[in-house]
Amino acid sequence: MPSFFPDCPPNFLLPDSKSLLVTGPFHASAPVHFAYSSRSENRDARIVLIASSQSALQRSLKDFDDEWLSAHSATGQFMDWASDVKILYMIYLLTCAITMLMEFSGSYPPSAAHLCLLLSMFHTLKGNEIPEEEWLVKNLQSLEPPSLIILCEPSSYFVSSSIDGVESLTTPMLPAYINLVSRAITLTSNLADTSGSFPKLVLFDSRVSTLKLPVTDRPSVLFRNPNDATQRQSLQQVLPLLQHFFEHVAIFEQDQLDASFIPSSQGEEDELDDLPKKRLKVYRFQNVDDITELTWREERKMTSTRNQTFFNWKM
């Protein structure tokens, strides 16, 4: 079964869901583990991962330094999987498609408009349609529809005035985010295979659980008094509305350590107690009372080469 971890406890299984929203402080390698475990379960799975920023994805994976990924990334099974996973990064006006085994440089800053363009152009070849030879376009074509589409951190388009040093020209608003998600859902409907089966959609966005955006930019912005609280834009939480679009929701949480807490030095078990607990809650949107929970700790250990992250299930 698909999993966010390399060695999840056998008594915890993610639901078989057509669409899944993942939010909260999930570990950087969670999308990779989900994609890898999905293909391990089904060798014919075709996976497309769309990331807003190549540099941000690579940086987060490097900083987290998942020990399991480091140990297995050079194995034949993992490289076979990686060669079949298409990762799309946004570039100027169109997109560039690369696999995890290829190097790519010179990527341009993304935007929500570019992602919407990608989602509208991605399609499967039908009948006697001849594939385009232009490399930018042919990577948006597929002989067979993907079985899984993963979107990573689309909120990065909405929380910063610039990405990779380039200023954004638009005001981030809630309808724009919802429109982006709606286009992704429409894409899954358009990519149904001959049996009528749709690709699964998984959205990983760590900020959605706390993200607030304005519904609209007031037309009277030029005459607004910034000192008048009644004229300020009201911000709406994104999660309560966004979860309506997904069959299941997975929320990562992390305990906050007391600022006055003094770490123990009494041994390995006591050291584990010094680490904050992390928690995963999974529920079906229309049945929020039925929640499945999983608890663990992320432990940094020095290996033969560097300090890496291990998942520890001892509570």
MIMARZA-396992 format. One line per 4 residues: number of its first residue (from 1); their letters; for each residue y, x, z of N, C-alpha, C. Coordinates in steps of 0.02 Angstrom, whole numbers, m for minus. Layout:
N
NUM) A) Y X Z Y X Z Y X Z | ...;
end
This chain:
315
1) MPSF) m60 42 0 0 0 0 63 44 0 | 117 20 m31 180 57 m29 203 70 42 | 234 127 53 255 145 120 318 189 115 | 357 190 170 415 233 174 398 301 204;
5) FPDC) 334 310 222 313 370 258 252 401 225 | 240 466 238 181 498 209 116 478 244 | 119 462 307 59 447 347 72 390 396 | 92 334 369 108 276 410 46 252 448;
9) PPNF) 53 229 511 m4 202 548 m39 147 509 | m106 147 510 m143 100 468 m132 27 487 | m109 15 548 m99 m55 569 m31 m83 546 | 8 m41 511 73 m65 486 73 m63 410;
13) LLPD) 80 m121 379 80 m127 307 143 m165 285 | 176 m139 234 232 m175 205 205 m236 167 | 243 m290 167 220 m349 130 221 m337 55 | 177 m371 20 176 m368 m53 233 m412 m78;
17) SKSL) 289 m380 m94 351 m416 m108 374 m404 m179 | 401 m455 m210 430 m449 m277 499 m416 m275 | 533 m423 m218 598 m392 m210 608 m374 m137 | 635 m314 m126 642 m288 m57 709 m254 m49;
21) LVTG) 745 m272 3 809 m241 21 796 m195 81 | 814 m132 74 805 m82 127 873 m55 147 | 889 m60 211 955 m38 234 950 m7 303 | 1006 17 329 1006 52 392 997 127 382;
25) PFHA) 993 166 436 987 239 431 916 262 414 | 893 244 354 826 266 334 829 340 315 | 771 374 321 767 445 305 775 456 231 | 800 514 212 817 528 142 757 524 96;
29) SAPV) 697 539 122 638 541 81 604 473 74 | 631 421 105 600 354 104 591 328 32 | 642 332 m12 631 308 m81 577 347 m117 | 572 412 m104 522 453 m138 452 433 m114;
33) HFAY) 444 425 m49 379 405 m21 359 336 m47 | 408 291 m53 393 224 m77 368 227 m149 | 403 265 m190 383 271 m260 315 305 m267 | 305 358 m229 242 395 m233 183 353 m210;
37) SSRS) 191 317 m154 136 276 m128 123 216 m174 | 175 192 m208 165 136 m255 121 158 m314 | 132 219 m338 91 242 m394 23 266 m371 | 17 289 m309 m48 309 m282 m93 248 m278;
41) ENRD) m63 191 m264 m102 129 m260 m121 104 m330 | m76 115 m378 m88 92 m447 m70 148 m495 | m121 181 m522 m110 239 m565 m74 222 m629 | m73 158 m647 m39 137 m708 33 116 m695;
45) ARIV) 55 123 m633 123 101 m616 175 143 m654 | 225 110 m680 280 142 m715 343 130 m673 | 374 184 m651 427 179 m601 492 207 m629 | 546 171 m618 613 194 m636 655 194 m572;
49) LIAS) 684 252 m557 728 259 m498 798 273 m523 | 845 231 m504 915 238 m525 957 259 m465 | 986 319 m470 1026 345 m415 1098 352 m437 | 1144 339 m392 1215 341 m409 1240 413 m417;
53) SQSA) 1208 460 m384 1231 529 m387 1172 577 m380 | 1164 620 m429 1111 670 m426 1123 718 m369 | 1184 742 m361 1199 791 m309 1189 762 m240 | 1208 699 m230 1200 668 m164 1126 659 m147;
57) LQRS) 1086 639 m196 1015 630 m185 981 696 m168 | 997 748 m207 967 813 m195 990 842 m128 | 1054 832 m111 1080 859 m48 1048 826 12 | 1040 760 9 1010 724 66 937 744 76;
61) LKDF) 900 753 20 830 775 26 826 845 55 | 871 889 34 871 957 58 888 960 133 | 938 921 154 958 921 224 904 892 269 | 870 839 246 817 809 287 756 854 289;
65) DDEW) 739 885 233 684 934 228 618 906 255 | 593 855 221 530 823 239 473 873 231 | 438 889 286 384 939 284 329 918 237 | 312 853 236 257 830 193 274 839 120;
69) LSAH) 335 822 101 356 831 31 355 905 12 | 378 947 58 379 1019 44 309 1046 34 | 262 1021 74 193 1046 71 155 1020 10 | 175 960 m15 136 928 m69 171 929 m137;
73) SATG) 234 949 m139 272 943 m202 244 987 m257 | 207 1039 m240 180 1084 m290 107 1068 m308 | 78 1016 m278 10 998 m293 5 962 m360 | m53 965 m390 m62 934 m455 m52 859 m453;
77) QFMD) m75 826 m399 m69 754 m395 4 733 m391 | 44 769 m351 114 752 m343 153 766 m407 | 138 822 m440 174 839 m502 155 791 m558 | 93 767 m558 74 717 m608 113 653 m597;
81) WASD) 122 634 m534 162 575 m519 234 585 m539 | 262 643 m520 333 656 m533 349 657 m608 | 302 680 m648 314 684 m720 318 615 m752 | 292 564 m718 292 496 m745 347 453 m715;
85) VKIL) 386 480 m668 440 442 m637 505 459 m671 | 537 408 m697 601 419 m732 658 407 m682 | 701 457 m675 759 450 m631 821 449 m675 | 861 398 m667 922 390 m707 983 405 m664;
89) YMIY) 1025 452 m688 1089 465 m656 1144 443 m704 | 1198 418 m677 1252 394 m719 1294 452 m746 | 1312 451 m810 1358 500 m838 1411 463 m878 | 1455 500 m908 1512 470 m942 1491 420 m994;
93) LLTC) 1509 357 m984 1498 300 m1027 1425 278 m1033 | 1378 324 m1036 1308 303 m1041 1269 333 m983 | 1208 356 m995 1167 383 m942 1127 442 m966 | 1101 478 m920 1054 532 m936 990 519 m899;
97) AITM) 933 523 m932 869 512 m899 834 579 m890 | 811 593 m830 774 654 m816 716 637 m771 | 667 680 m769 613 673 m721 626 720 m663 | 586 714 m611 595 756 m553 579 829 m568;
101) LMEF) 548 843 m625 528 911 m641 577 945 m688 | 632 911 m706 679 940 m754 745 955 m720 | 778 1006 m745 844 1025 m720 897 991 m762 | 951 969 m729 1005 937 m766 1071 958 m734;
105) SGSY) 1119 976 m774 1185 995 m748 1239 961 m788 | 1299 959 m759 1356 930 m794 1357 854 m791 | 1329 825 m739 1330 752 m733 1400 728 m716 | 1418 670 m742 1485 643 m731 1485 594 m673;
109) PPSA) 1542 582 m642 1545 535 m586 1525 465 m608 | 1488 430 m566 1465 363 m583 1517 310 m564 | 1504 250 m585 1544 193 m564 1500 131 m569 | 1521 78 m536 1483 15 m540 1481 m11 m611;
113) AHLC) 1535 0 m649 1536 m22 m719 1484 14 m761 | 1476 79 m748 1425 117 m784 1355 92 m768 | 1343 76 m705 1277 51 m686 1264 m17 m718 | 1314 m60 m719 1305 m125 m752 1289 m115 m826;
117) LLLS) 1321 m65 m857 1307 m50 m927 1235 m28 m937 | 1212 16 m893 1143 39 m896 1094 m19 m890 | 1106 m62 m841 1061 m118 m829 1059 m166 m889 | 1115 m171 m924 1117 m216 m982 1084 m185 m1043;
121) MFHT) 1079 m118 m1046 1051 m85 m1104 977 m69 m1098 | 952 m63 m1038 881 m46 m1029 837 m103 m1055 | 789 m86 m1098 748 m138 m1127 682 m109 m1153 | 635 m152 m1168 572 m132 m1197 573 m147 m1272;
125) LKGN) 539 m106 m1310 536 m115 m1382 491 m174 m1398 | 512 m215 m1444 474 m274 m1462 456 m274 m1536 | 396 m298 m1551 375 m305 m1620 377 m240 m1659 | 412 m241 m1715 418 m182 m1758 482 m144 m1747;
129) EIPE) 514 m153 m1690 576 m119 m1674 565 m43 m1674 | 607 m7 m1708 601 66 m1714 641 99 m1658 | 610 144 m1620 646 178 m1565 705 219 m1592 | 759 218 m1555 817 258 m1572 803 331 m1559;
133) EEWL) 829 375 m1601 819 446 m1591 873 478 m1548 | 930 445 m1544 984 470 m1502 959 475 m1430 | 963 536 m1400 929 547 m1336 960 506 m1279 | 1024 492 m1284 1055 451 m1232 1029 379 m1233;
137) VKNL) 1014 354 m1293 993 285 m1300 918 277 m1290 | 879 324 m1316 807 317 m1314 780 318 m1243 | 817 348 m1196 795 348 m1126 805 281 m1093 | 839 236 m1128 847 168 m1102 799 120 m1136;
141) QSLE) 753 148 m1175 702 107 m1208 634 126 m1181 | 588 78 m1181 521 91 m1156 472 50 m1197 | 415 82 m1211 363 45 m1248 332 m9 m1204 | 330 4 m1139 304 m45 m1091 355 m52 m1034;
145) PPSL) 361 m112 m1007 409 m122 m953 388 m86 m890 | 436 m62 m849 418 m31 m786 388 m82 m738 | 348 m58 m692 319 m103 m642 360 m102 m578 | 404 m52 m570 445 m46 m511 512 m15 m529;
149) IILC) 567 m48 m507 634 m22 m516 665 m11 m447 | 689 50 m435 718 67 m370 791 86 m381 | 836 53 m346 907 69 m346 924 104 m281 | 959 161 m286 976 200 m226 1051 203 m215;
153) EPSS) 1073 180 m158 1141 186 m132 1196 163 m180 | 1191 101 m206 1246 77 m249 1311 66 m211 | 1308 62 m144 1370 52 m106 1415 113 m110 | 1389 170 m133 1432 229 m140 1488 217 m189;
157) YFVS) 1479 168 m234 1532 150 m281 1590 113 m245 | 1576 86 m186 1623 41 m154 1653 67 m89 | 1628 122 m63 1651 145 2 1696 206 m2 | 1704 235 m61 1744 295 m69 1793 285 m126;
161) SSID) 1853 313 m118 1903 310 m171 1888 359 m226 | 1842 406 m214 1824 454 m265 1752 475 m255 | 1719 493 m311 1652 519 m310 1652 585 m347 | 1628 638 m314 1629 704 m344 1699 724 m366;
165) GVES) 1750 702 m327 1818 725 m339 1857 685 m390 | 1827 634 m420 1862 593 m470 1881 526 m439 | 1944 509 m445 1970 449 m413 1943 385 m446 | 1930 335 m405 1910 269 m431 1972 230 m451;
169) LTTP) 1967 193 m506 2024 155 m531 2021 81 m512 | 1970 61 m476 1962 m9 m457 1959 m17 m382 | 1977 m76 m359 1972 m92 m288 1903 m120 m274 | 1866 m90 m227 1798 m115 m212 1802 m185 m181;
173) MLPA) 1762 m231 m209 1762 m299 m184 1690 m325 m181 | 1680 m373 m138 1614 m402 m127 1584 m432 m191 | 1622 m472 m230 1593 m500 m291 1566 m447 m340 | 1599 m388 m341 1576 m335 m386 1508 m309 m365;
177) YINL) 1497 m303 m299 1432 m280 m274 1378 m332 m290 | 1394 m395 m277 1345 m448 m290 1330 m453 m364 | 1380 m443 m406 1370 m444 m479 1322 m389 m500 | 1329 m330 m470 1285 m274 m485 1213 m291 m469;
181) VSRA) 1202 m320 m410 1134 m339 m390 1107 m394 m435 | 1150 m441 m453 1128 m496 m497 1105 m469 m564 | 1139 m418 m590 1120 m388 m654 1052 m354 m648 | 1040 m323 m590 975 m291 m580 919 m342 m578;
185) ITLT) 932 m398 m546 882 m452 m544 870 m481 m614 | 925 m490 m651 918 m515 m720 877 m467 m762 | 887 m401 m751 848 m352 m789 773 m360 m776 | 754 m370 m714 682 m378 m699 654 m439 m735;
189) SNLA) 695 m492 m742 672 m552 m778 664 m538 m852 | 709 m496 m879 706 m481 m951 651 m432 m969 | 624 m397 m919 573 m346 m932 502 m370 m916 | 491 m435 m917 424 m461 m903 376 m436 m957;
193) DTSG) 315 m420 m936 265 m397 m985 232 m456 m1019 | 182 m442 m1060 150 m495 m1100 115 m547 m1056 | 97 m528 m995 64 m575 m950 114 m616 m909 | 179 m601 m919 230 m636 m881 246 m607 m813;
197) SFPK) 219 m547 m800 230 m514 m736 296 m475 m738 | 338 m485 m686 402 m452 m682 398 m386 m643 | 441 m337 m660 444 m277 m618 469 m294 m548 | 445 m257 m499 470 m266 m431 537 m229 m425;
201) LVLF) 580 m256 m384 646 m226 m373 654 m207 m300 | 671 m144 m288 683 m120 m220 752 m88 m218 | 794 m111 m173 861 m85 m165 865 m46 m99 | 877 19 m104 889 61 m45 964 72 m38;
205) DSRV) 993 46 15 1065 56 27 1077 61 102 | 1088 121 126 1093 133 198 1155 101 229 | 1207 87 189 1271 63 217 1275 m13 222 | 1231 m48 186 1238 m121 181 1236 m155 249;
209) STLK) 1199 m128 296 1192 m161 362 1259 m164 399 | 1306 m120 382 1371 m119 415 1430 m127 367 | 1415 m129 302 1468 m130 251 1506 m197 251 | 1572 m192 247 1615 m251 240 1662 m239 181;
213) LPVT) 1669 m291 140 1712 m286 80 1755 m349 75 | 1813 m342 43 1855 m401 32 1825 m446 m22 | 1836 m510 m16 1811 m557 m67 1853 m553 m130 | 1917 m543 m122 1962 m539 m181 2024 m499 m162;
217) DRPS) 2057 m474 m212 2120 m440 m202 2175 m491 m213 | 2214 m503 m162 2264 m557 m166 2315 m544 m222 | 2333 m596 m260 2382 m586 m314 2452 m569 m287 | 2464 m583 m224 2530 m570 m196 2533 m500 m164;
221) VLFR) 2491 m454 m188 2486 m388 m156 2554 m352 m158 | 2595 m363 m210 2658 m328 m215 2708 m351 m163 | 2698 m412 m137 2746 m440 m90 2718 m442 m19 | 2660 m410 m9 2629 m413 56 2665 m368 106;
225) NPND) 2672 m392 166 2701 m353 220 2643 m320 258 | 2636 m254 254 2579 m221 286 2578 m228 362 | 2635 m246 392 2639 m254 464 2622 m325 486 | 2611 m369 438 2595 m439 454 2519 m447 452;
229) ATQR) 2488 m456 510 2415 m460 515 2388 m520 477 | 2428 m573 470 2404 m634 436 2397 m623 361 | 2430 m570 335 2428 m557 263 2377 m504 243 | 2343 m476 292 2294 m424 276 2231 m455 247;
233) QSLQ) 2198 m417 204 2136 m441 174 2082 m450 228 | 2047 m505 223 1991 m516 268 1929 m485 237 | 1892 m448 277 1832 m415 255 1771 m456 274 | 1724 m461 228 1663 m500 240 1603 m453 242;
237) QVLP) 1557 m467 288 1495 m428 291 1453 m440 228 | 1425 m386 202 1387 m390 140 1316 m414 153 | 1284 m391 206 1213 m404 218 1196 m479 222 | 1233 m520 259 1214 m591 263 1210 m626 195;
241) LLQH) 1253 m606 149 1251 m636 82 1199 m602 38 | 1195 m536 42 1151 m498 m2 1077 m515 9 | 1057 m528 71 987 m540 85 960 m604 53 | 1005 m648 32 984 m708 m4 951 m692 m71;
245) FFEH) 964 m632 m98 938 m614 m164 870 m581 m160 | 843 m569 m100 782 m531 m93 730 m570 m53 | 666 m559 m72 612 m593 m39 601 m567 32 | 606 m501 40 597 m469 105 654 m421 119;
249) VAIF) 667 m409 183 719 m364 205 689 m314 254 | 704 m250 246 681 m197 292 743 m163 320 | 750 m164 386 809 m136 418 788 m78 464 | 815 m19 451 803 39 493 856 40 549;
253) EQDQ) 834 59 608 879 65 665 865 130 703 | 915 154 739 905 214 779 938 205 847 | 901 222 900 928 218 967 982 271 976 | 1032 253 1014 1085 300 1029 1071 334 1096;
257) LDAS) 1073 401 1096 1062 438 1159 1124 433 1203 | 1112 427 1268 1167 426 1316 1204 493 1313 | 1270 490 1311 1310 551 1307 1299 596 1367 | 1280 567 1424 1270 606 1485 1198 631 1491;
261) FIPS) 1156 616 1439 1085 634 1442 1077 710 1437 | 1035 738 1481 1021 809 1481 950 820 1456 | 941 855 1399 874 865 1372 827 899 1421 | 764 881 1418 714 909 1462 686 973 1433;
265) SQGE) 659 1016 1476 627 1078 1454 558 1084 1486 | 524 1027 1495 461 1027 1531 400 1027 1486 | 408 1034 1421 350 1035 1378 359 991 1317 | 308 990 1274 313 956 1210 322 881 1219;
269) EDEL) 284 849 1264 290 776 1272 359 758 1298 | 385 798 1345 452 784 1370 505 795 1316 | 492 844 1272 539 857 1218 541 797 1170 | 484 764 1160 484 705 1118 526 650 1148;
273) DDLP) 525 644 1213 566 594 1247 641 608 1237 | 657 671 1223 727 688 1212 753 664 1144 | 706 649 1099 725 628 1031 738 553 1029 | 789 531 991 802 459 986 746 424 949;
277) KKRL) 728 365 971 678 325 936 709 294 874 | 669 290 822 689 254 762 644 193 755 | 672 142 726 637 78 724 646 46 655 | 592 16 630 594 m19 567 575 m92 578;
281) KVYR) 617 m137 556 603 m209 561 599 m238 491 | 544 m271 477 533 m301 411 522 m376 420 | 557 m416 381 548 m488 387 560 m521 318 | 531 m579 311 543 m620 252 607 m658 262;
285) FQNV) 651 m657 212 717 m686 222 715 m758 247 | 670 m798 221 667 m868 240 626 m880 303 | 604 m825 335 567 m831 398 586 m773 443 | 649 m772 465 675 m715 503 645 m710 573;
289) DDIT) 610 m762 595 579 m759 662 515 m718 662 | 484 m710 603 422 m672 597 439 m600 576 | 449 m557 626 472 m488 614 416 m439 630 | 403 m394 583 355 m339 595 395 m277 612;
293) ELTW) 374 m242 666 411 m184 690 368 m121 690 | 401 m65 680 368 1 684 417 49 717 | 391 91 763 433 138 799 406 209 792 | 450 257 786 430 327 779 488 372 798;
297) REER) 476 437 797 528 487 806 525 538 750 | 582 565 732 585 618 682 599 684 717 | 551 729 711 551 791 750 563 850 704 | 608 894 723 621 955 685 579 1011 716;
301) KMTS) 539 1044 673 498 1099 695 507 1158 648 | 502 1218 677 506 1278 637 437 1292 606 | 435 1294 540 373 1313 505 377 1387 488 | 333 1409 445 332 1480 428 394 1501 389;
305) TRNQ) 428 1452 359 486 1469 317 552 1443 344 | 552 1382 373 616 1352 394 603 1294 442 | 659 1266 465 657 1210 511 649 1145 470 | 593 1109 480 579 1051 439 568 988 482;
309) TFFN) 567 930 449 561 866 483 490 840 480 | 464 819 538 398 788 544 407 718 572 | 363 672 552 363 605 581 313 603 638 | 335 583 697 293 581 756 285 509 779;
313) WKM) 222 486 783 208 416 800 191 408 874 | 193 463 913 179 458 985 239 428 1021 | 228 375 1057 283 342 1093 272 347 1168;
end
